[in-house]
Amino acid sequence: MSLGQQLAPHLPFLRRYGRALTGSQTHGDQYVRATLEAIVAAPDQFPRDVDPRLGLYRMFQGIWNSTNFDEDAERADVLAEGHEATARARLARMTPLSRQALLLTAMEGFTQEDAAFLIEVDAGEVDELVAEAMAEIEQQTHARVLIIEDEPLIAMDIETIVRDLGHDVTGVAVTRDEAVGLAMEDRPGLVLADIQLADDSSGIDAVKDILAEFDVPVIFITAFPERLLTGERPEPTFLITKPFQRSTVKAAISQALFFDQNTVPVA
């Protein structure tokens, strides 16, 4: 099997990581493209002594850590989007390694040892970095959250996680129309949306309707994440895979709010 064939199944999830790390589909996918270009240009540099997925993420981390690839370009992009002041202020209070450790373990499912390999620290430091990331983000952000989920038990679990993080829940919707109605009635600062809803309507369509009225960060929840991580069209920046771990939801919420310029700092 060629290296390309070995890496192909892991690309959607690398896109998820890149988007969550940058807070942008565009920026995250740029990192993935740059990673693939680096592999094609120098295949002998690809780590052959580890699992292909681990090697792929290690190459991505090398691009992420490169001072030549991103700083000036991303600063210009962020400025164009009007988020520079917020992003700078939050990045100043959050070390990049702590965010990477959190996302690699909680969202991408890497072990402590694998995450340590990827970010090039001792394995014992990973737990400390993750704890630091969660503590800083939880202190930093607060939001009102709309949950769009038609499975009662899952909705209750998500609501518990949201409230445990110190956020408020504006409502729980089970259909597209109900979701839009709740959003218009009580505007949320974050939306958590399942893809398939109770009446065969779509959470994606519900989110499109909401975003047509106002901007709000969105986290999608789906059992088929690879379908929404192709890099070929406008797609979610934040995506959780079903069945999910509570730590995954917490990490996604924290990261989505981290990049939201309208988030209210907790006193």
BAVO-478297 format. One record per residue: x, y, z of N, C-alpha, C, O in turn. Coordinates in steps of 0.05 Angstrom, whole numbers, plus 5000, padded with zeros to 4 digits. Each point is the difference from the previous one (the first is absolute). Example, Ala and Ser with C-alpha at 12.3 -4.5 7.8 and 13.67 -1.06 7.14 Angstrom:
// residues 2
526448865156498250245000501850245000502150005013;497250214973501650245001498550225014501050225004;
***
This chain:
// residues 267
501749765000498350245000501850255000501950025016;497450174966501650244999499650185024498149965015;503750234990499850185022497450164998498750055020;500750044956497550154996497649855008498150115012;501849634981497749845007499849965030497949985012;504450005001500149975030499050255014498849995021;501850244967499350265013497250094994498850155016;500049774962497450104991497849985021498550195003;501249585011497849995020500350195023498150065014;504350044990500550175023499850304994499950175018;499949904956499950284992497650155011500350235009;497249664990497850155011500450085029499250215008;502049615008500350065028502350195005500050155019;502049854963502150205002498850284993500850205012;497349804969498750264994498450095025500050245006;498749585008498650075024501950135020499450215012;502849664992502050115019501050274992500250195016;500549844958501050254990498050225003500750235007;496849714988497950215002499650085029499750245006;500249565011499650065029502450165011499650185016;502849764975502450135010500150294991501050175015;498149884960500150284990497450155003500050244997;497849625008497450135002498850084973498350174998;502749694980499250084973500349764982502049875000;495950084983500249804980502350074980501649834993;498450424999502050094980502849965010501749884987;498950225037502749995011500849715006502249924993;495949935019500649725006500649844975501949845000;496550194979500549854976502550094986501349844986;499550415017502650094989502349855013501949924986;498050035039502049855014500149714990502249894996;495549995000499949734989501249994973501649814994;497750384988501250004974503050035001501449864985;499550325032502950045002501449755010502249944992;496549915026501149755011500249804977502149874997;495850104987500149814978502150084979501449824989;498850435006502150104981502849935010501749934985;498750115041502649935012500649714998502349924994;495749915009500449714998500749924971501849844996;496750284985500549944972502850094992501449874985;499450375025502650114992502349855012502149984988;497549915036502249855013498949765015499949995024;499349804961498849765012501949865019499149865018;503550174978501949885017500150125028501149885019;497750354984499850145026497649905017499850075024;498549784964497649905014500949795021501549824993;497650215032500849805020499049724994497549955000;504349874994499249734992500049805023499049784998;502050315025500249825023497650025019500149885022;497850264970497650025016497649954983500249984975;497449995037497549974986499650234980500650235007;498349714969499750214980498450245010500650234993;497349725023498450235011501850175018499950254998;501749635018501750155018502150154984500650235006;500449654973502050134984498850244985501350214997;496249764994498650224986499650245018500650224992;498549735033499650225019502750125008500250245005;501949604996502750115006500950194978501250205006;498349724969500750184978498450265002501050224995;496449755012498350245003501250185022500150244996;500749645026501150165022502550154991500550235009;501049654974502450134990499350254984501350215002;496649774982499050234985498950215019500650244997;497949685023498850185019502250165015499650245005;502549625001502250135016501950174983501750135010;497949854963501850154983499450305001497850084996;504350075009499650305001499750114973499150234997;501549624982499950114973497249974987499450144981;499049675030497549944986497850195007498550094982;501249975044497450115007499850285012498150144994;503849945021499550235018499050254985497950115007;503649974972499250254986497449964985498350175000;501449604986497649954984497549985017498050124994;502249735028497649975017499350255014497750065004;504350105004499450255013498550184981498250155008;502649854966498650164981497149904996498250164997;501549575002497349894997498250075023497750074997;503449905028498450065023499350305001497750065008;504150114984499450284999497850064981498250165006;501849714971498050044980497249915010498050114992;502049695025497549905012499050175023497849965010;503950225000499350185022500249875027498850095019;502949704984500249865025502850035013500549865020;501250314969502850005009500250065029501549875015;497150344995500450085028499249775019501349955019;496449924974499149795017501949764999500749895021;500150034955501849774997502650055014501049835014;500150414983502650065013499749995030501849895014;496150234996499650015029499849715012501149945021;497449894965499649735010502549834996500749845018;500650194960502549854995502150085021501749845007;498350415001501950095020499549865027501949985016;495649934989499449885025500049694998499549875020;501050034957499949714996502449914984500450094977;501249745034502449904986499249814978498249835004;503050194973499349824978500249705007498349844992;503750085023500449725007497649905016499249774997;499750395021497849905017497649954983498549815004;501050364976497749964982500449754983498249844996;504250134994500649764984499749755016498849804990;502250195034499849775017497049935005499349765000;499150445006497249965005498649884976498549805002;501950324974498649904976501049734991498449834992;504250125011501149744991498949775017499549784990;500250275036499149785018496949995001498949784996;499850445009497150005004498449974974498049864999;502950274980498550004975501049784980498549864988;504250125010501149814981500549735011500649814985;499350165041500249745013502749885002500349765003;501850404995502749905003500649955029498950135018;502849674987500849945027501950225010500950164985;499549845041501950195012502749984987501350204994;499649555001502749964988500150104972501950124991;495949824993500050094972499950314999501350124983;497150005034499850295000502750125007500850214989;500649675030502650105007501949984977501650194995;498349594989501649974976499450224980501850114988;495649955009499250194980500950295006500850154983;498949935043500850275007502750025012500950215009;500549564991502849995008500550105029501650185005;496949695014500550055028500149735014499549804988;501350205037499949755016497249925004498250175003;501349574998497349895004498750115025497650055001;503949995020498950095025499050294999498450085017;502450074962499250284998497250024987498750215003;500449594983497550024985497650055018498450184995;501449675026497750035019500150285011497850135003;504549985004500250275011499150204979498650205007;502249774968499250184979497050004995498850214996;500049555004497249974996498550145023498050144995;502849815030498750135023500350304998498150155007;504249954984500450284998498150124979498850215004;500949654973498350104979497150025009498750204995;500349595017497250005009499550215021498050145000;503949895019499650205021500050284989498350165007;503549904974500150274989497650064983498950225001;500249594983497850054982497450025016498350174994;501349665025497650015016499750265015497850115004;504450005005500050265014499650234980498950215008;501849754968500150214980497350044985499450234992;499149575005497750024982497349925014500049835018;497950294972497349945010498050054978500350204985;497749645012498250034978497249895006499749855019;498450234964497349895001499849804976500650084978;498649685027500349784981497349894991498349945017;501350044957497649864989500949724992501949974985;496649835024500549724993497949914980497650025005;503349874972498249894980500649704999502049924987;496349925025500549715003497349865005498650085018;500849724966497449875002500049755018497949895006;504550025003500149775018500050105029501950135008;496049825007499750125027502449955018500950185014;500149574987502249945018502550144992501550105018;499049924956502450144991499750305006501950135009;495749984986499550285006500450065030501250215006;497949625011500350045029503049995007500950155017;500649664971502849985006501550254991501650115015;497749994961501350244990499350245018501750175007;495849855001499250225017501549995027500850215010;499549565001501549985025502950094996501150145017;500249784962502750084994500250304997501850135011;496349994975500050294995499750155027501550195005;496749725012499550135025502449965019500750185015;500549584984502449955017502350194993501650065017;498550034957502150184992499350295008501650184995;496149865016499250275009498450164980499650245004;499549634975498450144979497049965006499249825014;499250344973497149985002498949874975501250024978;496649845024498749884977497450164994498350025017;501650084958497750164992497649824993497750095000;502949664992497849824992501149754987502449994992;495949815005500749754986497949964978497649975006;503350024969498249974978500449734987502249895000;495649994990500249744988499450004969500349804987;498850435003499550034971501350264990500750175016;499449854958501150244987498450255008501150205008;496249784989498350235005500250095029500150245007;500049565011500150065029502750145006500150185016;502049724972502750115005500150304991501050175015;497949884961500150284990498250175018500850235006;496949675002498250165017501350075027499850225009;501549585003501450055026502350204997500450175017;501049804961502350194995499050284996501350195010;496549854977499050274995498750115026500150255004;498849585012498750095025502150085021499650195015;502549654987502150055020502749954988501049775000;500350434989502449974984502249885016500950115020;500249664971502249865015502750114991500350144980;501749805037502750074993501649764990502350034992;496449745007501249754990497849814993498049985014;502449874964498049804992501449734998502149974988;496749825025500949734998497849854984497749985010;503049924966497949894983500649724990502149954989;495949875014500149744988499450044970498950214992;501949594992499550024971497249914992498650144986;500649635024497449894993498050045023500549925022;497250214972498150085021497549834998499649834982;498650215038497849825005498149974976499049784995;500450444991498149984978501349974973498950084980;503549805020501649974976501050264989500950024977;498950205038501250254992502949995007501049825013;500550394978502950005003500950215019499250234999;502649695019501350205018501750204984500350235008;500849684970501550184982498250224990500850235000;496949694990498150214990499150185022499750244995;499849665029499350175022502150205006499550245005;503049674995502350195005500250214978500550235006;499149684969500150204978497950215004500550244995;497149685013497850205005500850195022499550244999;501749655022500850175023502250194992500050245007;502049664978502350174992499250214980501350204997;496449764990499050204982499050255015499850214989;499649755037499050225016502150135018500050245004;501949605006502250115016502349805001499649764997;502850345009502449835002500149885028499450135020;501349614981500349865025501849764995499749874979;502250065038501649764997498349755002498149995016;502549814968498449754998501849765003502249994988;496949825027501449745002498049794990497849975011;502949874969498349794990500749745013502349945007;495749894997500349745012498949794980497750024992;503949795000499249814980501549735003502249995011;496549804980501349745000501749964976501549804998;498350384983501549974975501650264994499450144980;502649925036501550254997501550024973500350234990;500649554999501550014975498450124977501150114981;496249885021498350124979500050305001499450134980;501449995042500050295003502950105003500450235009;501549614984502850095003501649944974502249905001;496650164976501349954975501850224991501949964984;497650295025501650224992499250114973501550164988;496249755001499250074973497850214999499350094978;499649995045497850195000499950135028501449915018;497050304986499750105027499149795019497849884996;503750075025499449785018500550095029501050225005;498149625015500350085028502950045008501849864991;498650335026502650045012500449815024502149905004;495750065011500149835024498149764996497650044994;503449735011498449764995500649795021502449945005;495549945006500249795021498949744988498050004986;503449785018499249744990498349855021500849985023;497049914968498349825016501049724998500949924978;499149925043499550085028502350165010502349954993;497150255024502150185009500749965030498349895015;504050204992500850015028499450285011500050194985;499449825041499450265012502450194996499650244996;502849665006502350174997500250124972501050224996;498049634984500150104972498150244997500750204988;496949775024498150234999501150245014499850224990;501449745033501150225015502250144984500150245000;501649604988502250124984499050164977501050214994;497049684992498950134976498650275008500450204987;498049795034498750245010502150215008499750234992;502249695023502150195009501450124976500550245000;500249604980501550104977498350184983500950214990;496649725006498250174984499650275012500150214986;499649805040499650255014502650165002500050255001;502249614999502650135000500450184977501350215002;497649724975500450164976497650184994500150144980;497949865037497750174995500450285011500350025024;499650184960500650275009497850115018500450205014;497249674986497950115017499849865027498150065015;503749764991499949865025500550195023501750184998;496849795024500250185023502049875020499549785010;502750364997501849895020498649985027498450175008;502349615006498949965026501650175020502450005000;496250145017501350175020501549835021501250115018;
***
